[in-house]
């Protein structure tokens, strides 16, 4: 992205943030909603730490690293790229057609539509969960492990963005595909916090090769905690999870551009 485009995007983001601050009560309420939305993960972590010593051969502190990584990746996705969720609705309302006549890429216009205040709540809960996971961990957090964890979080963010960008691309052709995004969000929230080896092999295989949820947090956490050879895939593939996120997102953006070129309007 050119420097001037970055400067414009930053200024628009600041203006959107200031606009949200004009309504302080709503601003704080949206942060609270973002945090409350993650209450199921908080309950899961609490039950895990107080009632169980582990799960699927992982001890409780190791399992806790999975939802912490997933939630940080998800919170960053919501903050940076999460407006991609809106594309299906905007297509149905015909607003994408308006974006097409403006001198700015459509994808960027969607991302600059508003500031996602709820992401602050998401990230607050995620940071607290990660702090708890790291404080209970017996791992030696060397510079290499810390660097890999950061790369895994960023890779998870990009992988989630890639999945929802693919749904948005499908919505350009089939507006009803917006409902796939809701289904995808449910799957991420339901299965993203567990070691996948506790699930039936068919389900684990689908969440690895069909819908690559395992690469968001499970595989990176397995590599960090020494379970990388027990994931059911080659160790190098599990370790390459952050890179897969980058490749998947670049591929999804290419798919978006191709789909946009073939977009013929909400009425066909």
TAFEN-V51385 format. One record per pair of residues at least 24 apart in sequence whose C-alpha atoms are under 7 Angstrom apart, sorted by the first residue. I is the first residue (numbers start at 0). J is the second residue. D is the distance in whole Angstrom. If there is no record, write none. Layout:
i=I j=J d=D
i=I j=J d=D
This chain:
i=11 j=111 d=7
i=12 j=111 d=6
i=12 j=114 d=7
i=15 j=113 d=6
i=15 j=114 d=5
i=16 j=114 d=6
i=26 j=116 d=7
i=29 j=116 d=6
i=29 j=117 d=5
i=30 j=116 d=6
i=30 j=117 d=5
i=30 j=119 d=6
i=30 j=120 d=4
i=31 j=120 d=6
i=32 j=117 d=6
i=33 j=117 d=4
i=33 j=118 d=6
i=33 j=120 d=4
i=33 j=121 d=5
i=34 j=120 d=4
i=34 j=121 d=5
i=34 j=124 d=6
i=37 j=121 d=7
i=55 j=194 d=7
i=55 j=196 d=6
i=55 j=197 d=5
i=60 j=132 d=6
i=60 j=135 d=6
i=60 j=136 d=6
i=61 j=136 d=7
i=61 j=224 d=7
i=62 j=194 d=7
i=63 j=132 d=6
i=64 j=129 d=7
i=64 j=132 d=6
i=64 j=220 d=6
i=65 j=192 d=6
i=65 j=193 d=7
i=65 j=216 d=5
i=65 j=217 d=6
i=65 j=220 d=6
i=66 j=191 d=7
i=66 j=192 d=4
i=67 j=125 d=6
i=67 j=128 d=5
i=67 j=129 d=5
i=68 j=152 d=6
i=68 j=216 d=6
i=69 j=191 d=7
i=69 j=215 d=6
i=69 j=216 d=5
i=70 j=125 d=5
i=71 j=122 d=6
i=71 j=125 d=5
i=71 j=126 d=7
i=71 j=152 d=7
i=72 j=152 d=5
i=72 j=153 d=6
i=72 j=155 d=5
i=72 j=156 d=4
i=73 j=156 d=6
i=74 j=118 d=6
i=74 j=121 d=5
i=74 j=122 d=5
i=75 j=156 d=6
i=76 j=156 d=5
i=76 j=160 d=6
i=77 j=118 d=6
i=78 j=115 d=6
i=78 j=118 d=5
i=80 j=110 d=6
i=80 j=160 d=7
i=82 j=109 d=6
i=82 j=110 d=5
i=83 j=109 d=7
i=83 j=110 d=7
i=83 j=163 d=7
i=83 j=164 d=6
i=83 j=167 d=7
i=84 j=163 d=7
i=86 j=167 d=6
i=87 j=167 d=6
i=87 j=170 d=6
i=87 j=174 d=6
i=87 j=177 d=5
i=90 j=171 d=7
i=90 j=174 d=7
i=90 j=265 d=6
i=91 j=174 d=6
i=91 j=265 d=6
i=93 j=265 d=6
i=96 j=264 d=7
i=144 j=223 d=7
i=150 j=241 d=6
i=151 j=219 d=6
i=151 j=240 d=7
i=151 j=241 d=5
i=154 j=240 d=7
i=154 j=241 d=4
i=154 j=242 d=7
i=154 j=244 d=4
i=154 j=245 d=6
i=155 j=215 d=4
i=155 j=216 d=7
i=155 j=241 d=7
i=155 j=244 d=6
i=157 j=244 d=5
i=157 j=245 d=6
i=157 j=248 d=6
i=158 j=215 d=7
i=158 j=244 d=4
i=158 j=247 d=6
i=158 j=248 d=6
i=160 j=248 d=7
i=161 j=247 d=6
i=161 j=248 d=4
i=161 j=251 d=5
i=164 j=251 d=6
i=164 j=255 d=7
i=165 j=251 d=6
i=168 j=254 d=7
i=168 j=255 d=5
i=168 j=258 d=6
i=171 j=258 d=7
i=171 j=259 d=7
i=171 j=262 d=6
i=172 j=262 d=7
i=187 j=212 d=7
i=214 j=240 d=5
